[in-house]
Amino acid sequence: MKLPPATVPFRGIIPPLVTPLREDQSFDPAALVRLIDHVLCGGVHGLFILGTTGEAPLLPIAVRREVIAA
């Protein structure tokens, strides 16, 4: 699926977020909600999921899809 070009230029703070996992390495959506709330309250301008924290390439495709859907 091809996405349309961004209509608003990126600006401000857009931090990469770690992907919260449970002890069994499954995705923890409730922890992601808490993390997003925390960084948004800190004044960021955007969110970079599956970004440059290093774990994304090691996550199974199914987990990456769950993170994107969440």
All heavy atoms as TSV, in Angstrom:
chain	resi	resn	atom	element	x	y	z
A	1	MET	N	N	0.846	-1.174	0.000
A	1	MET	CA	C	0.000	0.000	0.000
A	1	MET	C	C	0.892	1.236	0.000
A	1	MET	O	O	1.778	1.375	0.828
A	1	MET	CB	C	-0.894	-0.016	1.240
A	1	MET	CG	C	-1.700	1.248	1.384
A	1	MET	SD	S	-2.952	1.173	2.680
A	1	MET	CE	C	-1.995	1.611	4.104
A	2	LYS	N	N	0.661	2.117	-0.936
A	2	LYS	CA	C	1.434	3.349	-1.021
A	2	LYS	C	C	0.698	4.453	-0.264
A	2	LYS	O	O	-0.496	4.662	-0.461
A	2	LYS	CB	C	1.632	3.747	-2.470
A	2	LYS	CG	C	2.539	4.938	-2.625
A	2	LYS	CD	C	2.811	5.241	-4.072
A	2	LYS	CE	C	3.719	6.456	-4.130
A	2	LYS	NZ	N	3.987	6.854	-5.491
A	3	LEU	N	N	1.434	5.131	0.616
A	3	LEU	CA	C	0.838	6.208	1.402
A	3	LEU	C	C	1.015	7.534	0.682
A	3	LEU	O	O	2.012	7.741	-0.015
A	3	LEU	CB	C	1.498	6.282	2.781
A	3	LEU	CG	C	1.336	5.054	3.661
A	3	LEU	CD1	C	2.144	5.230	4.938
A	3	LEU	CD2	C	-0.118	4.822	4.000
A	4	PRO	N	N	0.045	8.456	0.849
A	4	PRO	CA	C	0.197	9.778	0.228
A	4	PRO	C	C	1.316	10.545	0.924
A	4	PRO	O	O	1.654	10.270	2.074
A	4	PRO	CB	C	-1.163	10.441	0.481
A	4	PRO	CG	C	-1.715	9.736	1.663
A	4	PRO	CD	C	-1.183	8.326	1.594
A	5	PRO	N	N	1.913	11.507	0.226
A	5	PRO	CA	C	2.963	12.297	0.872
A	5	PRO	C	C	2.398	13.096	2.044
A	5	PRO	O	O	1.218	13.441	2.064
A	5	PRO	CB	C	3.458	13.221	-0.245
A	5	PRO	CG	C	2.384	13.218	-1.275
A	5	PRO	CD	C	1.629	11.927	-1.125
A	6	ALA	N	N	3.254	13.362	3.026
A	6	ALA	CA	C	2.835	14.134	4.198
A	6	ALA	C	C	2.418	15.527	3.746
A	6	ALA	O	O	3.089	16.164	2.943
A	6	ALA	CB	C	3.967	14.212	5.208
A	7	THR	N	N	1.289	15.993	4.260
A	7	THR	CA	C	0.816	17.332	3.903
A	7	THR	C	C	1.345	18.383	4.868
A	7	THR	O	O	1.300	19.562	4.573
A	7	THR	CB	C	-0.724	17.382	3.885
A	7	THR	OG1	O	-1.205	16.978	5.172
A	7	THR	CG2	C	-1.283	16.466	2.824
A	8	VAL	N	N	1.837	17.948	6.011
A	8	VAL	CA	C	2.405	18.853	7.000
A	8	VAL	C	C	3.850	18.413	7.232
A	8	VAL	O	O	4.105	17.240	7.481
A	8	VAL	CB	C	1.611	18.785	8.326
A	8	VAL	CG1	C	2.233	19.686	9.373
A	8	VAL	CG2	C	0.149	19.128	8.102
A	9	PRO	N	N	4.792	19.348	7.123
A	9	PRO	CA	C	6.184	18.930	7.349
A	9	PRO	C	C	6.407	18.489	8.792
A	9	PRO	O	O	5.768	18.994	9.712
A	9	PRO	CB	C	6.993	20.181	7.031
A	9	PRO	CG	C	6.033	21.308	7.020
A	9	PRO	CD	C	4.656	20.750	6.828
A	10	PHE	N	N	7.319	17.534	8.958
A	10	PHE	CA	C	7.667	17.097	10.303
A	10	PHE	C	C	8.350	18.246	11.024
A	10	PHE	O	O	9.117	19.003	10.433
A	10	PHE	CB	C	8.610	15.889	10.263
A	10	PHE	CG	C	7.981	14.651	9.706
A	10	PHE	CD1	C	8.420	14.109	8.516
A	10	PHE	CD2	C	6.949	14.020	10.375
A	10	PHE	CE1	C	7.854	12.970	7.997
A	10	PHE	CE2	C	6.364	12.869	9.876
A	10	PHE	CZ	C	6.816	12.347	8.684
A	11	ARG	N	N	8.060	18.368	12.330
A	11	ARG	CA	C	8.700	19.410	13.115
A	11	ARG	C	C	8.706	18.984	14.570
A	11	ARG	O	O	7.980	18.078	14.970
A	11	ARG	CB	C	7.971	20.746	12.987
A	11	ARG	CG	C	6.562	20.714	13.579
A	11	ARG	CD	C	5.910	22.090	13.622
A	11	ARG	NE	N	4.642	22.027	14.308
A	11	ARG	CZ	C	4.463	21.979	15.629
A	11	ARG	NH1	N	5.488	21.997	16.432
A	11	ARG	NH2	N	3.268	21.917	16.159
A	12	GLY	N	N	9.527	19.627	15.356
A	12	GLY	CA	C	9.519	19.405	16.791
A	12	GLY	C	C	10.184	18.102	17.206
A	12	GLY	O	O	11.066	17.591	16.540
A	13	ILE	N	N	9.721	17.586	18.318
A	13	ILE	CA	C	10.299	16.396	18.928
A	13	ILE	C	C	9.484	15.172	18.533
A	13	ILE	O	O	8.282	15.119	18.788
A	13	ILE	CB	C	10.323	16.538	20.464
A	13	ILE	CG1	C	11.131	17.773	20.849
A	13	ILE	CG2	C	10.873	15.281	21.128
A	13	ILE	CD1	C	10.942	18.181	22.287
A	14	ILE	N	N	10.149	14.201	17.908
A	14	ILE	CA	C	9.503	12.952	17.500
A	14	ILE	C	C	10.409	11.820	17.980
A	14	ILE	O	O	11.277	11.349	17.254
A	14	ILE	CB	C	9.279	12.897	15.976
A	14	ILE	CG1	C	8.499	14.123	15.510
A	14	ILE	CG2	C	8.572	11.598	15.591
A	14	ILE	CD1	C	8.371	14.262	14.017
A	15	PRO	N	N	10.213	11.391	19.240
A	15	PRO	CA	C	11.127	10.387	19.799
A	15	PRO	C	C	10.808	8.968	19.339
A	15	PRO	O	O	9.651	8.608	19.134
A	15	PRO	CB	C	10.881	10.503	21.307
A	15	PRO	CG	C	9.441	10.903	21.396
A	15	PRO	CD	C	9.210	11.819	20.210
A	16	PRO	N	N	11.847	8.140	19.173
A	16	PRO	CA	C	11.593	6.729	18.940
A	16	PRO	C	C	11.105	6.101	20.246
A	16	PRO	O	O	11.577	6.455	21.324
A	16	PRO	CB	C	12.962	6.169	18.544
A	16	PRO	CG	C	13.935	7.108	19.134
A	16	PRO	CD	C	13.271	8.453	19.191
A	17	LEU	N	N	10.120	5.234	20.140
A	17	LEU	CA	C	9.573	4.573	21.325
A	17	LEU	C	C	10.046	3.126	21.379
A	17	LEU	O	O	10.061	2.440	20.352
A	17	LEU	CB	C	8.040	4.585	21.293
A	17	LEU	CG	C	7.360	5.938	21.262
A	17	LEU	CD1	C	5.847	5.750	21.205
A	17	LEU	CD2	C	7.746	6.774	22.456
A	18	VAL	N	N	10.400	2.673	22.557
A	18	VAL	CA	C	10.685	1.249	22.715
A	18	VAL	C	C	9.380	0.485	22.555
A	18	VAL	O	O	8.300	1.026	22.794
A	18	VAL	CB	C	11.330	0.931	24.083
A	18	VAL	CG1	C	12.675	1.592	24.213
A	18	VAL	CG2	C	10.431	1.318	25.215
A	19	THR	N	N	9.473	-0.759	22.139
A	19	THR	CA	C	8.290	-1.599	22.000
A	19	THR	C	C	8.137	-2.389	23.291
A	19	THR	O	O	8.966	-3.241	23.597
A	19	THR	CB	C	8.445	-2.555	20.808
A	19	THR	OG1	O	8.701	-1.786	19.629
A	19	THR	CG2	C	7.185	-3.389	20.616
A	20	PRO	N	N	7.085	-2.095	24.080
A	20	PRO	CA	C	6.932	-2.814	25.347
A	20	PRO	C	C	6.544	-4.275	25.122
A	20	PRO	O	O	5.595	-4.575	24.412
A	20	PRO	CB	C	5.824	-2.053	26.073
A	20	PRO	CG	C	5.169	-1.180	25.074
A	20	PRO	CD	C	6.052	-1.094	23.880
A	21	LEU	N	N	7.319	-5.144	25.740
A	21	LEU	CA	C	7.077	-6.583	25.640
A	21	LEU	C	C	6.895	-7.172	27.030
A	21	LEU	O	O	7.464	-6.689	28.002
A	21	LEU	CB	C	8.262	-7.266	24.956
A	21	LEU	CG	C	8.618	-6.787	23.554
A	21	LEU	CD1	C	9.898	-7.459	23.083
A	21	LEU	CD2	C	7.482	-7.025	22.588
A	22	ARG	N	N	6.112	-8.235	27.078
A	22	ARG	CA	C	5.955	-8.989	28.331
A	22	ARG	C	C	7.153	-9.918	28.501
A	22	ARG	O	O	7.988	-10.026	27.604
A	22	ARG	CB	C	4.663	-9.799	28.273
A	22	ARG	CG	C	3.415	-8.929	28.154
A	22	ARG	CD	C	2.168	-9.815	28.149
A	22	ARG	NE	N	0.985	-9.018	27.965
A	22	ARG	CZ	C	0.307	-8.919	26.813
A	22	ARG	NH1	N	0.693	-9.600	25.745
A	22	ARG	NH2	N	-0.765	-8.163	26.732
A	23	GLU	N	N	7.225	-10.606	29.627
A	23	GLU	CA	C	8.341	-11.525	29.881
A	23	GLU	C	C	8.447	-12.617	28.820
A	23	GLU	O	O	9.539	-13.082	28.509
A	23	GLU	CB	C	8.214	-12.152	31.270
A	23	GLU	CG	C	8.605	-11.193	32.374
A	23	GLU	CD	C	8.700	-11.883	33.719
A	23	GLU	OE1	O	9.158	-13.036	33.767
A	23	GLU	OE2	O	8.317	-11.253	34.713
A	24	ASP	N	N	7.293	-13.009	28.240
A	24	ASP	CA	C	7.313	-14.053	27.210
A	24	ASP	C	C	7.585	-13.492	25.811
A	24	ASP	O	O	7.441	-14.181	24.816
A	24	ASP	CB	C	6.007	-14.852	27.220
A	24	ASP	CG	C	4.799	-14.021	26.798
A	24	ASP	OD1	O	4.942	-12.807	26.523
A	24	ASP	OD2	O	3.694	-14.592	26.748
A	25	GLN	N	N	7.975	-12.212	25.748
A	25	GLN	CA	C	8.305	-11.504	24.506
A	25	GLN	C	C	7.101	-11.181	23.631
A	25	GLN	O	O	7.268	-10.786	22.478
A	25	GLN	CB	C	9.358	-12.278	23.692
A	25	GLN	CG	C	10.655	-12.515	24.440
A	25	GLN	CD	C	11.296	-11.223	24.932
A	25	GLN	OE1	O	11.541	-10.327	24.159
A	25	GLN	NE2	N	11.541	-11.135	26.232
A	26	SER	N	N	5.877	-11.317	24.167
A	26	SER	CA	C	4.691	-10.899	23.422
A	26	SER	C	C	4.490	-9.397	23.639
A	26	SER	O	O	4.932	-8.823	24.634
A	26	SER	CB	C	3.459	-11.689	23.867
A	26	SER	OG	O	3.154	-11.422	25.224
A	27	PHE	N	N	3.828	-8.772	22.707
A	27	PHE	CA	C	3.567	-7.339	22.745
A	27	PHE	C	C	2.622	-6.997	23.888
A	27	PHE	O	O	1.655	-7.704	24.140
A	27	PHE	CB	C	2.979	-6.906	21.399
A	27	PHE	CG	C	2.461	-5.510	21.364
A	27	PHE	CD1	C	3.275	-4.438	21.704
A	27	PHE	CD2	C	1.167	-5.260	20.968
A	27	PHE	CE1	C	2.790	-3.139	21.665
A	27	PHE	CE2	C	0.668	-3.964	20.917
A	27	PHE	CZ	C	1.486	-2.905	21.266
A	28	ASP	N	N	2.884	-5.886	24.580
A	28	ASP	CA	C	2.050	-5.429	25.704
A	28	ASP	C	C	1.367	-4.116	25.313
A	28	ASP	O	O	1.922	-3.032	25.514
A	28	ASP	CB	C	2.919	-5.231	26.943
A	28	ASP	CG	C	2.118	-4.942	28.194
A	28	ASP	OD1	O	0.925	-4.571	28.082
A	28	ASP	OD2	O	2.682	-5.075	29.290
A	29	PRO	N	N	0.158	-4.182	24.711
A	29	PRO	CA	C	-0.500	-2.969	24.247
A	29	PRO	C	C	-0.840	-1.986	25.369
A	29	PRO	O	O	-0.785	-0.769	25.164
A	29	PRO	CB	C	-1.765	-3.461	23.535
A	29	PRO	CG	C	-1.938	-4.875	23.922
A	29	PRO	CD	C	-0.615	-5.383	24.409
A	30	ALA	N	N	-1.180	-2.462	26.550
A	30	ALA	CA	C	-1.496	-1.556	27.665
A	30	ALA	C	C	-0.263	-0.737	28.057
A	30	ALA	O	O	-0.367	0.458	28.360
A	30	ALA	CB	C	-2.015	-2.348	28.861
A	31	ALA	N	N	0.902	-1.374	28.020
A	31	ALA	CA	C	2.134	-0.651	28.334
A	31	ALA	C	C	2.439	0.390	27.255
A	31	ALA	O	O	2.945	1.476	27.564
A	31	ALA	CB	C	3.299	-1.624	28.489
A	32	LEU	N	N	2.120	0.087	25.997
A	32	LEU	CA	C	2.335	1.061	24.929
A	32	LEU	C	C	1.450	2.281	25.138
A	32	LEU	O	O	1.900	3.414	24.968
A	32	LEU	CB	C	2.086	0.443	23.556
A	32	LEU	CG	C	2.305	1.382	22.368
A	32	LEU	CD1	C	3.748	1.875	22.318
A	32	LEU	CD2	C	1.908	0.703	21.067
A	33	VAL	N	N	0.203	2.066	25.529
A	33	VAL	CA	C	-0.707	3.192	25.803
A	33	VAL	C	C	-0.133	4.059	26.918
A	33	VAL	O	O	-0.116	5.291	26.810
A	33	VAL	CB	C	-2.123	2.688	26.149
A	33	VAL	CG1	C	-2.993	3.812	26.695
A	33	VAL	CG2	C	-2.774	2.046	24.932
A	34	ARG	N	N	0.362	3.433	27.982
A	34	ARG	CA	C	0.953	4.203	29.086
A	34	ARG	C	C	2.185	4.982	28.623
A	34	ARG	O	O	2.362	6.153	28.987
A	34	ARG	CB	C	1.304	3.291	30.257
A	34	ARG	CG	C	0.089	2.722	30.977
A	34	ARG	CD	C	0.447	2.028	32.285
A	34	ARG	NE	N	1.461	0.991	32.158
A	34	ARG	CZ	C	1.210	-0.280	31.849
A	34	ARG	NH1	N	-0.044	-0.676	31.632
A	34	ARG	NH2	N	2.189	-1.170	31.780
A	35	LEU	N	N	3.012	4.358	27.810
A	35	LEU	CA	C	4.202	5.026	27.298
A	35	LEU	C	C	3.827	6.209	26.411
A	35	LEU	O	O	4.386	7.303	26.546
A	35	LEU	CB	C	5.070	4.032	26.523
A	35	LEU	CG	C	6.320	4.585	25.848
A	35	LEU	CD1	C	7.267	5.212	26.864
A	35	LEU	CD2	C	7.008	3.491	25.048
A	36	ILE	N	N	2.871	6.013	25.527
A	36	ILE	CA	C	2.428	7.096	24.644
A	36	ILE	C	C	1.854	8.242	25.463
A	36	ILE	O	O	2.174	9.413	25.219
A	36	ILE	CB	C	1.430	6.576	23.589
A	36	ILE	CG1	C	2.175	5.701	22.579
A	36	ILE	CG2	C	0.719	7.734	22.896
A	36	ILE	CD1	C	1.270	4.974	21.604
A	37	ASP	N	N	1.011	7.938	26.432
A	37	ASP	CA	C	0.461	8.995	27.300
A	37	ASP	C	C	1.588	9.772	27.978
A	37	ASP	O	O	1.554	11.004	28.047
A	37	ASP	CB	C	-0.464	8.405	28.368
A	37	ASP	CG	C	-1.808	7.971	27.817
A	37	ASP	OD1	O	-2.161	8.375	26.691
A	37	ASP	OD2	O	-2.504	7.210	28.521
A	38	HIS	N	N	2.584	9.052	28.464
A	38	HIS	CA	C	3.704	9.688	29.167
A	38	HIS	C	C	4.464	10.655	28.261
A	38	HIS	O	O	4.720	11.796	28.635
A	38	HIS	CB	C	4.640	8.611	29.723
A	38	HIS	CG	C	5.854	9.152	30.381
A	38	HIS	ND1	N	5.826	9.751	31.621
A	38	HIS	CD2	C	7.145	9.200	29.964
A	38	HIS	CE1	C	7.046	10.144	31.948
A	38	HIS	NE2	N	7.863	9.814	30.957
A	39	VAL	N	N	4.826	10.209	27.058
A	39	VAL	CA	C	5.609	11.087	26.188
A	39	VAL	C	C	4.772	12.235	25.631
A	39	VAL	O	O	5.280	13.343	25.469
A	39	VAL	CB	C	6.349	10.314	25.068
A	39	VAL	CG1	C	7.373	9.373	25.641
A	39	VAL	CG2	C	5.404	9.603	24.154
A	40	LEU	N	N	3.492	11.989	25.371
A	40	LEU	CA	C	2.638	13.087	24.901
A	40	LEU	C	C	2.468	14.151	25.975
A	40	LEU	O	O	2.483	15.351	25.670
A	40	LEU	CB	C	1.272	12.568	24.438
A	40	LEU	CG	C	1.264	11.754	23.151
A	40	LEU	CD1	C	-0.152	11.264	22.847
A	40	LEU	CD2	C	1.810	12.555	21.972
A	41	CYS	N	N	2.336	13.735	27.225
A	41	CYS	CA	C	2.240	14.708	28.326
A	41	CYS	C	C	3.538	15.494	28.473
A	41	CYS	O	O	3.538	16.605	29.005
A	41	CYS	CB	C	1.891	14.007	29.639
A	41	CYS	SG	S	0.189	13.442	29.705
A	42	GLY	N	N	4.638	14.934	27.992
A	42	GLY	CA	C	5.917	15.629	28.042
A	42	GLY	C	C	6.088	16.651	26.929
A	42	GLY	O	O	7.087	17.349	26.887
A	43	GLY	N	N	5.131	16.718	26.018
A	43	GLY	CA	C	5.150	17.763	25.002
A	43	GLY	C	C	5.741	17.391	23.656
A	43	GLY	O	O	6.087	18.273	22.878
A	44	VAL	N	N	5.837	16.099	23.343
A	44	VAL	CA	C	6.372	15.728	22.040
A	44	VAL	C	C	5.384	16.090	20.929
A	44	VAL	O	O	4.197	16.314	21.183
A	44	VAL	CB	C	6.734	14.224	21.972
A	44	VAL	CG1	C	7.738	13.858	23.032
A	44	VAL	CG2	C	5.517	13.344	22.044
A	45	HIS	N	N	5.890	16.123	19.715
A	45	HIS	CA	C	5.070	16.510	18.569
A	45	HIS	C	C	4.667	15.333	17.693
A	45	HIS	O	O	3.852	15.484	16.785
A	45	HIS	CB	C	5.822	17.539	17.724
A	45	HIS	CG	C	6.138	18.773	18.486
A	45	HIS	ND1	N	7.333	18.961	19.140
A	45	HIS	CD2	C	5.392	19.864	18.742
A	45	HIS	CE1	C	7.321	20.131	19.745
A	45	HIS	NE2	N	6.156	20.698	19.530
A	46	GLY	N	N	5.257	14.192	17.930
A	46	GLY	CA	C	4.951	13.005	17.141
A	46	GLY	C	C	5.535	11.775	17.809
A	46	GLY	O	O	6.253	11.880	18.805
A	47	LEU	N	N	5.218	10.618	17.264
A	47	LEU	CA	C	5.679	9.350	17.816
A	47	LEU	C	C	6.341	8.537	16.709
A	47	LEU	O	O	5.820	8.453	15.602
A	47	LEU	CB	C	4.510	8.560	18.395
A	47	LEU	CG	C	3.689	9.266	19.463
A	47	LEU	CD1	C	2.434	8.475	19.772
A	47	LEU	CD2	C	4.515	9.488	20.705
A	48	PHE	N	N	7.470	7.941	17.017
A	48	PHE	CA	C	8.209	7.128	16.058
A	48	PHE	C	C	8.191	5.696	16.589
A	48	PHE	O	O	9.044	5.285	17.363
A	48	PHE	CB	C	9.622	7.671	15.962
A	48	PHE	CG	C	10.485	7.086	14.874
A	48	PHE	CD1	C	11.710	7.652	14.609
A	48	PHE	CD2	C	10.099	5.987	14.123
A	48	PHE	CE1	C	12.542	7.136	13.624
A	48	PHE	CE2	C	10.910	5.457	13.138
A	48	PHE	CZ	C	12.142	6.053	12.889
A	49	ILE	N	N	7.153	4.924	16.197
A	49	ILE	CA	C	7.062	3.543	16.654
A	49	ILE	C	C	7.951	2.664	15.790
A	49	ILE	O	O	8.228	2.983	14.638
A	49	ILE	CB	C	5.607	3.015	16.649
A	49	ILE	CG1	C	5.021	3.033	15.252
A	49	ILE	CG2	C	4.756	3.805	17.613
A	49	ILE	CD1	C	3.730	2.271	15.129
A	50	LEU	N	N	8.406	1.571	16.360
A	50	LEU	CA	C	9.300	0.642	15.670
A	50	LEU	C	C	10.488	1.401	15.078
A	50	LEU	O	O	10.948	1.118	13.983
A	50	LEU	CB	C	8.554	-0.144	14.590
A	50	LEU	CG	C	7.406	-1.016	15.097
A	50	LEU	CD1	C	6.607	-1.580	13.938
A	50	LEU	CD2	C	7.903	-2.121	16.005
A	51	GLY	N	N	10.951	2.382	15.833
A	51	GLY	CA	C	11.985	3.282	15.355
A	51	GLY	C	C	13.390	2.801	15.599
A	51	GLY	O	O	13.701	1.623	15.429
A	52	THR	N	N	14.218	3.696	16.025
A	52	THR	CA	C	15.651	3.454	16.061
A	52	THR	C	C	16.165	2.941	17.394
A	52	THR	O	O	17.338	3.088	17.698
A	52	THR	CB	C	16.395	4.744	15.715
A	52	THR	OG1	O	16.044	5.740	16.689
A	52	THR	CG2	C	16.056	5.240	14.348
A	53	THR	N	N	15.325	2.336	18.201
A	53	THR	CA	C	15.803	1.807	19.473
A	53	THR	C	C	16.454	0.430	19.308
A	53	THR	O	O	17.023	-0.084	20.248
A	53	THR	CB	C	14.664	1.728	20.507
A	53	THR	OG1	O	13.611	0.928	19.970
A	53	THR	CG2	C	14.142	3.116	20.854
A	54	GLY	N	N	16.335	-0.179	18.139
A	54	GLY	CA	C	17.064	-1.393	17.836
A	54	GLY	C	C	16.295	-2.696	17.882
A	54	GLY	O	O	16.728	-3.678	17.298
A	55	GLU	N	N	15.151	-2.734	18.560
A	55	GLU	CA	C	14.489	-4.030	18.697
A	55	GLU	C	C	13.600	-4.388	17.512
A	55	GLU	O	O	13.301	-5.549	17.284
A	55	GLU	CB	C	13.669	-4.097	19.997
A	55	GLU	CG	C	12.316	-3.411	19.958
A	55	GLU	CD	C	12.368	-1.920	20.241
A	55	GLU	OE1	O	13.438	-1.366	20.339
A	55	GLU	OE2	O	11.294	-1.327	20.359
A	56	ALA	N	N	13.160	-3.424	16.722
A	56	ALA	CA	C	12.174	-3.687	15.672
A	56	ALA	C	C	12.595	-4.779	14.686
A	56	ALA	O	O	11.787	-5.663	14.390
A	56	ALA	CB	C	11.820	-2.402	14.943
A	57	PRO	N	N	13.830	-4.768	14.163
A	57	PRO	CA	C	14.187	-5.829	13.214
A	57	PRO	C	C	14.174	-7.228	13.826
A	57	PRO	O	O	14.080	-8.216	13.113
A	57	PRO	CB	C	15.604	-5.463	12.767
A	57	PRO	CG	C	15.774	-4.035	13.111
A	57	PRO	CD	C	14.889	-3.777	14.297
A	58	LEU	N	N	14.278	-7.291	15.141
A	58	LEU	CA	C	14.308	-8.597	15.812
A	58	LEU	C	C	12.915	-9.101	16.179
A	58	LEU	O	O	12.767	-10.256	16.570
A	58	LEU	CB	C	15.165	-8.510	17.069
A	58	LEU	CG	C	16.611	-8.046	16.834
A	58	LEU	CD1	C	17.329	-7.867	18.163
A	58	LEU	CD2	C	17.348	-9.010	15.936
A	59	LEU	N	N	11.908	-8.241	16.064
A	59	LEU	CA	C	10.543	-8.641	16.410
A	59	LEU	C	C	9.913	-9.403	15.247
A	59	LEU	O	O	10.098	-9.033	14.085
A	59	LEU	CB	C	9.687	-7.411	16.725
A	59	LEU	CG	C	10.094	-6.594	17.940
A	59	LEU	CD1	C	9.251	-5.317	18.022
A	59	LEU	CD2	C	9.951	-7.399	19.216
A	60	PRO	N	N	9.132	-10.431	15.547
A	60	PRO	CA	C	8.409	-11.126	14.471
A	60	PRO	C	C	7.459	-10.164	13.755
A	60	PRO	O	O	6.954	-9.208	14.350
A	60	PRO	CB	C	7.624	-12.213	15.212
A	60	PRO	CG	C	8.304	-12.367	16.533
A	60	PRO	CD	C	8.897	-11.029	16.854
A	61	ILE	N	N	7.220	-10.422	12.497
A	61	ILE	CA	C	6.323	-9.582	11.700
A	61	ILE	C	C	4.967	-9.434	12.393
A	61	ILE	O	O	4.388	-8.348	12.411
A	61	ILE	CB	C	6.123	-10.172	10.284
A	61	ILE	CG1	C	7.430	-10.118	9.512
A	61	ILE	CG2	C	5.018	-9.471	9.528
A	61	ILE	CD1	C	7.842	-8.752	9.049
A	62	ALA	N	N	4.444	-10.510	12.966
A	62	ALA	CA	C	3.135	-10.459	13.632
A	62	ALA	C	C	3.140	-9.448	14.764
A	62	ALA	O	O	2.175	-8.704	14.948
A	62	ALA	CB	C	2.746	-11.840	14.149
A	63	VAL	N	N	4.224	-9.385	15.533
A	63	VAL	CA	C	4.317	-8.427	16.634
A	63	VAL	C	C	4.410	-7.006	16.081
A	63	VAL	O	O	3.758	-6.091	16.576
A	63	VAL	CB	C	5.516	-8.743	17.550
A	63	VAL	CG1	C	5.757	-7.636	18.563
A	63	VAL	CG2	C	5.304	-10.077	18.253
A	64	ARG	N	N	5.186	-6.812	15.022
A	64	ARG	CA	C	5.278	-5.468	14.419
A	64	ARG	C	C	3.908	-5.012	13.925
A	64	ARG	O	O	3.537	-3.848	14.107
A	64	ARG	CB	C	6.277	-5.479	13.264
A	64	ARG	CG	C	7.703	-5.567	13.755
A	64	ARG	CD	C	8.664	-5.428	12.613
A	64	ARG	NE	N	9.332	-6.701	12.417
A	64	ARG	CZ	C	10.121	-6.997	11.411
A	64	ARG	NH1	N	10.337	-6.114	10.469
A	64	ARG	NH2	N	10.697	-8.171	11.341
A	65	ARG	N	N	3.144	-5.914	13.349
A	65	ARG	CA	C	1.796	-5.557	12.890
A	65	ARG	C	C	0.888	-5.190	14.061
A	65	ARG	O	O	0.078	-4.275	13.969
A	65	ARG	CB	C	1.201	-6.695	12.075
A	65	ARG	CG	C	1.839	-6.818	10.719
A	65	ARG	CD	C	1.159	-7.858	9.855
A	65	ARG	NE	N	1.769	-7.855	8.541
A	65	ARG	CZ	C	1.983	-8.926	7.825
A	65	ARG	NH1	N	1.623	-10.111	8.284
A	65	ARG	NH2	N	2.537	-8.840	6.637
A	66	GLU	N	N	1.015	-5.918	15.180
A	66	GLU	CA	C	0.231	-5.596	16.365
A	66	GLU	C	C	0.554	-4.190	16.866
A	66	GLU	O	O	-0.348	-3.444	17.249
A	66	GLU	CB	C	0.533	-6.584	17.503
A	66	GLU	CG	C	-0.121	-7.923	17.386
A	66	GLU	CD	C	0.203	-8.756	18.618
A	66	GLU	OE1	O	-0.470	-8.567	19.653
A	66	GLU	OE2	O	1.151	-9.568	18.555
A	67	VAL	N	N	1.833	-3.850	16.893
A	67	VAL	CA	C	2.258	-2.528	17.366
A	67	VAL	C	C	1.671	-1.455	16.458
A	67	VAL	O	O	1.107	-0.454	16.939
A	67	VAL	CB	C	3.802	-2.418	17.408
A	67	VAL	CG1	C	4.236	-0.996	17.724
A	67	VAL	CG2	C	4.363	-3.405	18.431
A	68	ILE	N	N	1.763	-1.638	15.156
A	68	ILE	CA	C	1.222	-0.654	14.215
A	68	ILE	C	C	-0.278	-0.524	14.377
A	68	ILE	O	O	-0.829	0.581	14.398
A	68	ILE	CB	C	1.601	-1.034	12.774
A	68	ILE	CG1	C	3.120	-0.883	12.599
A	68	ILE	CG2	C	0.850	-0.180	11.762
A	68	ILE	CD1	C	3.653	-1.528	11.339
A	69	ALA	N	N	-0.981	-1.638	14.528
A	69	ALA	CA	C	-2.439	-1.601	14.687
A	69	ALA	C	C	-2.838	-0.907	15.993
A	69	ALA	O	O	-3.840	-0.189	16.030
A	69	ALA	CB	C	-3.002	-3.020	14.652
A	70	ALA	N	N	-2.043	-1.126	17.037
A	70	ALA	CA	C	-2.360	-0.507	18.329
A	70	ALA	C	C	-2.180	0.988	18.245
A	70	ALA	O	O	-2.893	1.761	18.840
A	70	ALA	CB	C	-1.481	-1.090	19.435
